[in-house]
Amino acid sequence: MPELPEVETIARQLRGLVTGRVIGAFRSHWGRLTEPVPPRHFARRLVDRRIEGVRRRGKLVLFDLDGGDVLVVSLRMTGQLLFREAEAPPDLRVRGVIAFTDRSEVRFVDTRKFGRMAIVDGREIGADGTARSAAGARAHGPLHATSGIEPLSRAFTTRWLGDFLHRRGRSAIKVLLLDPRGIAGIGNIYDCEALWRARIHPTRLAGSLTTAEAARLHEAIGWVLRKGIRLGGASRRDYLDARGRAGRMQREFQVYAQADRPCPRCGRAIVRSVQGGRATFHCPRCQTVRVP
């Protein structure tokens, strides 16, 4: 599943590729892509609109349109946004196409058909989540309405994280970090990597973390996300960037998908478990469940 670094990579690339282009047509090859809006109505709202910019919010790619609307794209598990020049050969499993007047395209490829698109008023989308509390976000609201604070924003401070862990003290730290209503976009890969870097066991209750541990976790989250962006994201299955290229972060995993391999820090075998329905990887020596 594309996580924050992968989506950020795509958004940055598309910003340079499609900003200023005018949409000439929108084609849907799967009716549920734009639900509940019928594809033909969706197309009417996009045609002749100019792309003013592209950015990320949580795990969403946002196309800012002239007039103040935003095209919101959720890649979900297997979605890809591929920029193609005019006359490019066809791609497989294309579910939707944003065609520009110069005949270039952005193709939405999605093997498992979980991805979605929506058009919303740009005023509904906050920059870093500070206007929406974690408790107030709806679990099953619109695409753009369930993202908490941005972990790379200035608002995401050590103090904010400490207060958040205290408020959600009875939640397991791994599961809490995966909840996008609190912190947007971290995802399972970077969750595992950050907890390893911070030497925190994934089953620890959030409220049990000391001030020093919260500070280490804050540093670790920022470090692994920025590294993931610098390496163009992680390609283990379906992820490709907007130019159709694989990322390199998977070569740098310390614990994620490294079960039974030696911990890079202490040499103990990495353990795989399942927590909150997600595969979890940690070092039993570096990340003890014992509270300091």
Buried (B, 14 or more C-beta within 10 A) or exposed (E): BBBBBBBBBBBBBBBEBBBEBBBBBBBBEBEEBBEEBEBEEBBEBBBEBBBBBBBBBBBBBBBBBEEEBBBBBBBBBBBBBBBBEEEBEEBEBBBBBBBBEEEBBBBBBBBEBBBBBBBBEBEEBBEBBBEBEBEEBEEEEEBBBBBBBBBBBEEBEBEBBBEBBEBBEEBBBBBBBBBBBBBBBBBBBBBBBBBBBBBBBBBBBBEBBEEEBBBBBBBBBBBBBEBBBEBBBBBBEBBBBBBBEBBBBBEBBBBBBBEEEEBBBEEEEBBBEEBBEBBBBBBBBBBBEEEE
